[in-house]
Amino acid sequence: MGEFVKRLGKSKNSAKKWHYVTYDQLHSKLLPEHTSPSELGLVFIETTWKANQIPYHKQKLALLLSNQRNFALEMKKKGHPIHYEFGSQSYEHILKSMSMKFQGLSVCEPAERMLRIQLEGLDEIGAIKILPHKGWLTSNDDFVNSVGEQPPWRMDKFYRYVRKSKNILMDQNNKPEGGEWSYDDLNRQPWDGAVELPQLPTFDANPITHEVVEMIQRKFSHHPGQLQIENIPSTYEQTQQLWNWAKSNVMYWFGPYEDAMTTEHKTLFHTTISSLLNLHRLLPSEAVNDALTLDIPLNSKEGFVRQIIGWREFVHHVHRHTDGFNANAPEEKHHIRAGAGWKGEWAKPRSTLNVLEAHFPLPDAYWGKKSGMMCLDSAVEQVVETGYTHHIPRLMV
């Protein structure tokens, strides 16, 4: 932590107003309106409490913390006063104790339920003011107007509504470009070796990222997964590096091989930008707008856009309307285990709805034990090794 704290310097309370930047809102365009950076101070919180609740892949912890620290330094360079709080208690407890020092503290609504619930309690007592999240591309009205307030909800109805209302991939007659709403039937080609596989980019870790990785190895070695520091884009420049690589190297063939799997390559023609979208290091609006301008086949363009304005936005609204599928009724014991079965001392897990009516425990293969089924073992092995797998191994294997 030495280099980061050194570069950060002492906290200054000179700002007219202060805004808490959550770990999934790391972009300057998500900040509240302000005339100059010096008038808007930014609060960041890094607490070991979060990593004690549930097990996180080490790669995810490193990605999140290195990006938060680097973003704080980037905002300091732009002129924002920065207060970076280290702690071991919940976000709610830390923010409540800070509310007297930073009166009028604001925050954009977080996507993650755990943090959202804590902040809602603070908003009710006036300790913090929750602002709308400017990173989402659709509103609750878009969701309700397209699929209604009650389930069952269908993504395709929502997707078509968003395409029409925002004029995305629509022709002059307000019909879908090319005549079809979805080109999924063209996007199921198995890997056949007909196209050269892309060489994955790597990233030079700066001293801030090195400190984060060392800290995770020291404090959170009991968390699952392996750490590969060269695969962590942790600065704004590295986010743009990854996105530029994706636009140039994989977007053209994304469509045909979207559902393909092979042991020859870990990501095929997937962009691997999802984690940076979730942190808002790369804005979803930027990704969609850039994709629309690319000279690539329509099935690749539509398939990519659908993942963001279709699935990503749709699942966000379902999550909000169901409160993360929260349930008061207790589940069967083998469905609700602290730490999802990983060894360690974890917080009491919350109960969720057993929508799929599953009544058998998962096999040990999901914790790394070989099952003898190549598709399953290779998918789990890749997750443990990299923290990433695309939607077909994740959902169907």
matplotlib code that plots the C-alpha trace (Angstrom):
import matplotlib.pyplot as plt

x = [0.0, 3.0, 3.3, -0.4, -0.7, 2.4, 1.0, -2.4, -1.1, -3.0, -6.8, -8.0, -11.5, -11.5, -14.3, -17.8, -19.5, -18.5, -19.5, -18.9, -17.6, -18.5, -16.2, -18.5, -18.7, -15.2, -15.8, -15.7, -18.9, -20.9, -20.0, -22.6, -22.6, -19.9, -18.3, -14.7, -13.0, -11.8, -15.3, -16.3, -14.4, -14.5, -14.7, -13.5, -13.7, -11.6, -12.7, -11.7, -15.3, -16.3, -13.8, -14.9, -18.6, -18.2, -15.3, -14.1, -11.8, -8.4, -8.3, -11.6, -10.3, -7.2, -9.1, -11.6, -9.1, -6.4, -8.9, -10.4, -7.0, -5.8, -9.1, -8.7, -5.2, -6.5, -9.2, -6.7, -4.6, -7.7, -8.0, -10.6, -9.9, -9.7, -10.5, -9.6, -10.8, -9.3, -11.3, -12.5, -16.2, -19.2, -19.7, -22.8, -20.8, -17.9, -20.1, -22.3, -19.2, -18.0, -21.4, -20.7, -17.4, -18.7, -22.2, -24.3, -22.5, -24.0, -23.7, -25.0, -27.2, -25.0, -25.8, -24.8, -27.6, -25.4, -24.2, -27.5, -29.3, -26.7, -26.9, -30.7, -30.6, -28.3, -30.4, -33.5, -31.7, -30.2, -26.6, -26.2, -28.2, -28.7, -28.6, -29.7, -27.0, -26.1, -24.3, -27.4, -28.8, -32.5, -34.9, -37.4, -40.1, -38.5, -38.7, -42.2, -43.5, -42.0, -42.6, -44.9, -44.4, -45.0, -43.2, -42.9, -40.6, -39.2, -35.9, -36.8, -39.8, -37.6, -34.8, -37.2, -38.7, -35.2, -34.1, -37.2, -37.3, -33.6, -33.4, -30.6, -30.0, -33.3, -33.8, -35.7, -39.1, -38.5, -37.8, -34.8, -31.7, -31.4, -35.0, -34.4, -34.4, -31.9, -29.3, -28.7, -29.3, -26.1, -24.1, -23.9, -21.0, -18.7, -15.0, -13.6, -10.2, -11.1, -10.0, -6.7, -7.2, -6.4, -3.4, -4.6, -3.3, -1.3, -0.9, 2.1, 1.3, 2.2, 3.4, -0.2, -1.4, 1.7, 0.9, -2.7, -1.6, 0.9, -1.7, -4.2, -1.7, -0.9, -4.3, -6.7, -4.8, -7.8, -10.0, -10.3, -8.5, -5.1, -3.7, -2.2, -1.1, -0.4, -4.1, -5.3, -6.2, -6.2, -5.9, -8.0, -5.4, -5.3, -9.1, -8.9, -6.0, -8.3, -11.3, -9.2, -7.7, -11.3, -12.6, -9.6, -9.1, -12.3, -15.5, -15.5, -15.8, -17.7, -21.0, -20.3, -18.2, -20.2, -21.3, -18.2, -15.9, -12.4, -9.5, -7.2, -8.1, -9.5, -11.7, -12.0, -13.6, -15.1, -14.0, -13.5, -14.7, -17.6, -15.8, -14.7, -18.2, -19.4, -16.8, -17.8, -14.2, -15.6, -19.1, -21.8, -22.9, -19.3, -19.2, -22.5, -21.8, -18.4, -19.7, -22.4, -19.7, -17.6, -17.3, -18.2, -20.9, -24.4, -24.7, -21.6, -22.7, -26.3, -25.1, -22.7, -25.2, -27.8, -25.5, -25.5, -28.8, -30.6, -29.3, -27.2, -29.9, -32.7, -31.0, -30.3, -34.1, -35.1, -32.6, -34.1, -37.7, -37.0, -34.6, -32.0, -34.4, -34.4, -36.6, -37.8, -38.4, -35.3, -33.9, -32.8, -29.4, -27.4, -28.5, -27.5, -23.9, -21.6, -19.0, -20.8, -18.9, -15.4, -13.2, -12.9, -14.9, -17.7, -20.7, -24.1, -25.5, -28.8, -31.7, -32.8, -35.6, -35.1, -36.6, -35.3, -36.5, -33.1, -33.0, -29.6, -26.2, -23.7, -20.9, -17.4, -16.3, -17.4, -14.8, -12.0, -12.3, -12.0, -15.3, -14.0, -16.1, -13.8, -16.3, -17.0, -13.5, -12.0, -14.7, -14.0, -10.2, -10.4, -12.5, -10.0, -7.1, -8.4, -11.6, -13.3, -15.4, -17.9, -21.6, -21.8, -19.4, -20.9, -24.6, -24.7, -21.8]
y = [0.0, 2.3, 3.5, 4.1, 6.0, 8.0, 9.0, 9.7, 12.2, 13.7, 14.0, 17.6, 18.7, 21.8, 20.6, 22.2, 18.8, 15.2, 12.1, 8.5, 6.5, 2.8, 0.1, -0.5, 3.2, 4.0, 6.5, 10.3, 10.6, 8.9, 11.7, 14.4, 17.6, 20.0, 23.2, 22.3, 19.2, 21.1, 21.6, 17.9, 15.8, 12.0, 9.4, 5.8, 2.9, -0.2, -2.6, -6.1, -6.7, -7.3, -10.1, -11.7, -12.1, -14.5, -16.1, -14.1, -15.2, -13.7, -12.3, -10.4, -9.0, -7.8, -6.3, -4.5, -3.1, -2.2, -0.3, 1.5, 2.7, 3.7, 5.5, 7.4, 8.6, 9.4, 11.6, 13.3, 14.1, 15.8, 18.0, 16.3, 16.2, 12.6, 10.9, 7.2, 5.3, 1.9, -0.2, -3.6, -2.8, -2.7, 0.1, 1.2, 1.5, 3.4, 5.8, 6.5, 7.5, 9.7, 11.4, 14.1, 15.0, 14.9, 16.4, 16.2, 13.2, 11.7, 8.3, 6.9, 3.8, 0.7, -2.3, -4.8, -5.7, -6.0, -2.5, -1.1, -2.4, -0.8, 2.6, 2.6, 2.6, 5.5, 7.4, 7.0, 8.7, 11.5, 10.3, 10.0, 10.9, 8.3, 9.6, 7.8, 5.7, 7.3, 4.2, 2.1, 2.5, 1.8, 2.9, 1.1, 2.6, 0.9, -2.4, -2.1, -0.6, -3.5, -6.6, -5.4, -5.4, -9.1, -12.2, -14.0, -11.5, -12.2, -10.7, -10.6, -8.3, -5.9, -6.0, -5.2, -2.3, -0.8, -1.2, 0.7, 3.4, 4.2, 3.6, 1.0, -1.1, 0.1, 1.0, 4.0, 2.1, 1.4, -2.2, -4.2, -3.8, -6.8, -7.9, -9.9, -8.9, -11.6, -13.5, -16.2, -18.9, -17.7, -17.5, -21.2, -22.4, -24.9, -24.2, -25.5, -23.9, -21.9, -18.6, -17.7, -17.4, -14.0, -13.5, -12.3, -8.9, -8.6, -5.6, -4.1, -3.8, -0.5, -0.3, 0.3, -3.0, -4.8, -3.7, -4.9, -8.3, -8.7, -7.7, -10.3, -13.0, -12.2, -11.5, -13.4, -16.5, -18.7, -17.2, -19.4, -19.1, -18.1, -14.7, -13.7, -10.1, -9.7, -10.3, -7.4, -4.1, -1.7, 1.8, 3.8, 3.5, -0.3, -0.4, 1.4, -0.9, -4.0, -2.4, -1.3, -4.8, -6.3, -4.0, -4.9, -8.6, -10.3, -8.4, -9.4, -13.1, -12.8, -13.7, -17.0, -18.4, -16.8, -20.2, -22.2, -24.0, -25.4, -26.4, -24.6, -21.1, -19.7, -16.9, -17.4, -14.2, -12.9, -9.4, -10.2, -6.6, -7.7, -7.1, -3.6, -2.9, -3.9, -1.6, 1.1, 1.5, 1.2, 2.7, 0.4, 3.4, 3.7, 0.0, 0.0, 3.2, 2.0, -1.4, 0.2, 2.1, -1.0, -2.5, -6.0, -8.6, -7.8, -11.0, -10.1, -6.5, -7.4, -10.3, -8.1, -5.2, -7.7, -8.9, -5.3, -3.6, -6.9, -9.4, -7.1, -4.4, -7.0, -9.0, -5.7, -4.9, -8.4, -8.2, -5.0, -6.2, -9.4, -7.9, -10.3, -13.2, -12.7, -15.1, -15.2, -19.0, -21.0, -23.3, -26.9, -27.0, -28.2, -25.2, -22.5, -22.9, -20.3, -19.4, -21.6, -24.6, -23.1, -23.6, -20.6, -18.5, -16.7, -14.7, -16.3, -16.7, -15.2, -17.3, -17.1, -18.6, -22.1, -21.2, -24.2, -26.6, -28.2, -30.8, -32.4, -31.0, -30.0, -32.5, -31.9, -31.1, -27.5, -27.2, -28.6, -32.3, -34.1, -35.6, -37.4, -35.3, -33.2, -30.4, -29.8, -30.3, -27.9, -25.3, -25.4, -25.5, -22.3, -20.5, -21.4, -20.4, -17.2, -16.1, -16.0, -18.2, -17.2, -17.8, -21.3, -23.1, -21.0, -21.6, -24.9, -27.0]
z = [0.0, 0.4, -3.2, -3.6, -0.3, -1.3, -4.6, -3.1, -0.6, 2.3, 2.1, 1.5, 2.7, 0.4, -1.9, -1.9, -2.2, -1.9, -3.8, -2.8, -5.9, -5.6, -6.9, -10.0, -11.1, -12.1, -14.9, -14.8, -16.8, -14.0, -11.5, -10.5, -12.4, -11.3, -12.7, -11.9, -10.5, -7.5, -6.2, -6.3, -3.8, -4.3, -1.5, -2.1, 0.4, 0.5, 3.2, 4.0, 5.1, 1.5, 0.9, 4.2, 3.1, 0.2, -1.8, -4.8, -7.5, -6.8, -10.3, -9.7, -6.4, -8.2, -11.1, -8.8, -6.3, -8.8, -11.0, -8.0, -6.8, -10.3, -10.9, -7.7, -8.8, -12.3, -10.7, -8.4, -11.5, -13.0, -9.9, -7.7, -4.0, -2.9, 0.4, 0.2, 3.3, 4.3, 6.8, 8.0, 8.6, 6.3, 3.8, 5.8, 9.1, 7.4, 5.5, 8.5, 10.6, 7.7, 7.1, 9.7, 8.1, 4.6, 4.9, 1.8, 0.6, -2.6, -4.4, -7.6, -7.1, -7.1, -9.2, -6.5, -4.1, -1.1, -1.3, -2.5, 0.6, 2.9, 1.1, 1.1, 4.9, 5.0, 2.5, 4.7, 7.6, 5.5, 5.8, 2.1, -1.0, -3.7, -7.3, -10.4, -12.1, -15.4, -16.8, -17.7, -21.2, -20.3, -17.6, -15.5, -17.7, -20.7, -18.9, -17.7, -21.0, -22.9, -20.7, -17.8, -14.1, -13.4, -14.7, -17.0, -18.7, -22.1, -23.2, -26.9, -26.3, -24.2, -26.8, -29.7, -27.7, -27.0, -30.6, -31.8, -29.1, -29.4, -33.2, -32.9, -36.0, -37.6, -41.2, -42.6, -42.3, -38.6, -39.5, -38.2, -40.4, -42.7, -41.9, -38.8, -35.1, -34.2, -36.2, -33.6, -36.2, -38.0, -34.7, -33.8, -35.9, -34.2, -34.1, -37.4, -37.6, -40.7, -39.2, -37.5, -33.7, -32.2, -29.9, -26.6, -25.3, -22.1, -19.8, -18.1, -14.4, -12.8, -9.2, -7.9, -9.5, -8.2, -4.6, -5.0, -6.2, -3.4, -0.8, -2.2, -2.2, 1.5, 2.9, 0.7, -0.4, 0.8, -1.9, -5.1, -8.4, -9.7, -10.2, -13.6, -13.3, -17.0, -17.7, -15.5, -17.3, -14.4, -15.9, -18.3, -21.0, -20.6, -20.8, -24.1, -25.2, -24.6, -26.3, -29.4, -29.6, -29.5, -32.2, -34.5, -33.7, -32.7, -33.5, -37.1, -36.3, -33.0, -34.6, -36.3, -33.5, -30.6, -29.2, -30.2, -27.8, -28.2, -26.1, -28.6, -27.3, -24.1, -25.5, -29.2, -30.6, -27.4, -26.5, -22.7, -21.9, -19.6, -16.3, -17.4, -18.5, -15.0, -13.4, -15.9, -16.9, -20.4, -20.7, -22.2, -24.4, -25.8, -26.5, -28.4, -30.3, -31.4, -32.4, -34.6, -36.6, -37.3, -40.7, -39.7, -40.7, -39.5, -37.5, -35.6, -35.0, -34.0, -31.8, -29.9, -29.5, -28.2, -25.4, -24.0, -24.8, -24.7, -22.1, -19.9, -19.5, -19.3, -16.5, -14.6, -14.5, -13.6, -10.7, -9.5, -9.8, -7.9, -5.4, -6.6, -6.4, -2.6, -0.6, 3.0, 2.9, 3.8, 1.1, 1.5, 3.3, 0.4, -1.6, 0.9, 2.2, 3.5, 0.9, -1.6, -0.3, -0.4, 2.7, 5.0, 7.4, 5.5, 6.4, 6.7, 3.1, 2.1, 0.8, -2.8, -4.8, -6.1, -9.4, -11.3, -8.5, -8.1, -5.4, -5.7, -4.6, -7.2, -7.9, -6.5, -10.1, -9.5, -6.8, -9.0, -8.6, -12.0, -13.2, -16.3, -18.6, -20.7, -21.4, -17.7, -16.4, -19.0, -18.3, -14.5, -15.0, -17.2, -14.6, -11.8, -14.0, -15.5, -13.7, -17.1, -19.4, -22.0, -21.9, -23.4, -20.9, -18.1, -18.9, -20.8, -19.7]

ax = plt.figure().add_subplot(projection="3d")
ax.plot(x, y, z, "-o")
ax.set_aspect("equal")
plt.show()
